[in-house]
């Protein structure tokens, strides 16, 4: 039997994905106006980690009841 997310879990996962998307966009955009190289490296590290996190979250989101 394939496990699926409950409706409240689907909603919460969707909210987390939205939040991570906003954080990702902000970090990516702020890199363009930042003059401190160390801060740019930290923001790039945040971008890369956010992309990995979102990939993982999407695998959970694909198990929601609404898509099946």
C-alpha positions in Angstrom: 0.0 0.0 0.0 1.4 3.4 -1.0 1.5 6.0 1.7 -0.1 9.3 1.0 -0.1 12.6 2.8 -3.2 13.6 4.7 -4.8 16.9 3.6 -3.3 18.9 6.4 0.1 17.5 5.7 -0.3 18.4 2.0 -1.2 22.0 3.0 1.7 22.3 5.4 4.2 20.9 2.8 2.8 23.4 0.3 3.3 26.2 2.7 6.9 25.2 3.4 7.7 24.9 -0.3 6.2 28.4 -0.8 8.3 29.8 2.1 11.5 28.1 0.8 10.8 29.6 -2.7 10.6 33.1 -1.3 13.8 32.6 0.8 15.6 31.2 -2.3 14.5 34.1 -4.5 15.5 36.7 -1.8 19.0 35.1 -1.4 19.5 34.9 -5.1 18.5 38.5 -5.7 20.4 39.9 -2.8 23.6 38.4 -4.2 23.4 40.9 -7.0 23.5 43.9 -4.7 25.9 42.5 -2.1 29.5 43.8 -2.2 30.9 41.5 0.6 32.3 38.3 -1.0 32.0 36.3 2.2 28.3 37.3 2.5 27.8 36.4 -1.2 29.3 32.9 -0.5 27.0 32.4 2.4 24.0 33.4 0.3 25.1 31.0 -2.5 25.5 28.2 0.1 21.9 29.1 1.3 20.7 28.9 -2.3 22.2 25.5 -2.9 20.9 24.1 0.3 17.4 25.5 -0.4 17.4 23.8 -3.8 18.3 20.5 -2.2 15.6 21.0 0.5 13.0 21.8 -2.1 13.8 18.7 -4.1 13.2 16.7 -1.0 10.0 18.5 -0.1 8.6 18.0 -3.6 9.0 14.2 -3.3 6.8 14.4 -0.2 4.3 16.8 -1.9 3.9 14.3 -4.8 2.4 11.8 -2.4 -0.6 14.0 -1.6 -4.1 12.8 -2.0 -5.2 15.6 -4.3 -2.9 14.5 -7.2 -4.1 10.9 -7.2 
